[in-house]
């Protein structure tokens, strides 16, 4: 029987009608709830199945990584071959096998050449195979490789400098998680900077890597009336302990040039102008237990950096021992009447460093430190309320740096009203201070033998505690972007020594490592 003539028109009219958004949303919520329920049931069934068979003896007969055509087979074999039952004295239990494979899959993730997640599947081998046994299982890991080449360009603004940069990263260069990193930048203070770096894991271990690289840069240092040109390279081994601490041991060789002196450059700057060669070994230890590095609410950071230059076979024309230490703690402050985290945090920071002159091979006396090896203190990322390099020894208009320094800060951070603690935006109140001193000259005409250097070093360290440090306090806004931390502070210098340059008023800072 034919349908009424108007029925088809009614159908098309209904299709043309705009769906009710609330009804569509309700239908989507029903579908999502149903899918979520099915997924949770599957997960529970899988967990029950594994739990009921956790002690079942199994042998891992094969491990296959799917979706990694650009990754070398030998590289993957170093990771997974030790798990094969053929390389073990006894069979695994199912729980042990899954734990071992999951650990290796997590290692694979650390190389940063695959998109998360890495999926894990278990299958039985073909029972008709003469080499298979009833306890055999095959492991399959499904991965998706990240793009091999990544290029980025952009601009940076902060710490009294603007710059444009370009970066080219080549991942998994030879199929073993190697990477090649090329950086170039042009700026108002760092006029040009170029860096090339290659790194590779050692023995397919993501926690043990070797790096080698080179750099060339030209930086205008207006606080000391000169431009510094660097050319050189370095190589280092980096590793991570089971406890999560990071270590680095390396060698660097740099040709440095102090040039482009201002017309009113001080005698100290003019005396160190020209070329110098630094050949040094450096060692770094880092233990970072903060929950978020840029805006921590709990945990601590401990770091030490040591460098020895020009000693024994290292050669070069500068010789010294240089060491720095840094500590930071963060403590969440509970607020009565607020359940859960309040967003109020108290943080403290401490930094200290020393430079001890050594005797170059073939010379009789230690050399005084050079301008480009000394410490500079002050600025929006360390001692706020002072100009860049505003603390420490000066010669006329120039900040010439110190051989010993110490600095500390205490910060109280609050969430902004009506913003919420989940947003990385905070109000802060702070007080910070520090001192930066040069070694005293005890010898005739400024020259010192080894015993004079030792006496001067101990005397200068003792002077750090002589009187109040240079101090500043203030309030400001802190924003923790995923790439860097931004601060806009109003600072008031409280203690300023003769010659030092405080900065009263607004101060803007951008960086990843604040005091």
Secondary structure, 3 states (H helix, E strand, C coil): CCCCHHHHHHHHHHHHCCCCHHHHHHHHHHHHHHHHHHHHHHHHHHHHHHHHCCCCEEEEEEEEEECCCCCCHHHHHHHHHHHCHHHCCCCEEHHHHHHHHHHHHHHHHHCCCECCCCEEEEECCCCCCCCCCCCEEEEEEECCECCCEEEEEEEEEECCEEEEEEEEEEECCCCCCCEEEEEEEEECCEEEEEEEEEEEEECCEEEEEEEEEEEEEEEEEHHHCEEEEEEEEEEEEEEECCCCCEEEEEEEEEEEEEECCCCCCCHHHHHCCEEEEEEEEEEEEEEECCCCCCCCCCEEEEEEEEEEECCHHHCCCCCEEEEEEEEEEEEEECCCCCCCCCCEEEEEEEEEEEEEECCCCCCCCCCCCCHHHCECECCCCCCCCECCCCECCEECCEECCECEEEEEEEEEEEECCCCCCCCCEEEEEEEEEEEEECCCCCCHHHCCCHHHHHHHHHHHHHHCCCCCCEEEEEEEEEEECCCCEEEEEEEEEEECCCCCCECCEEEEEEECCCC
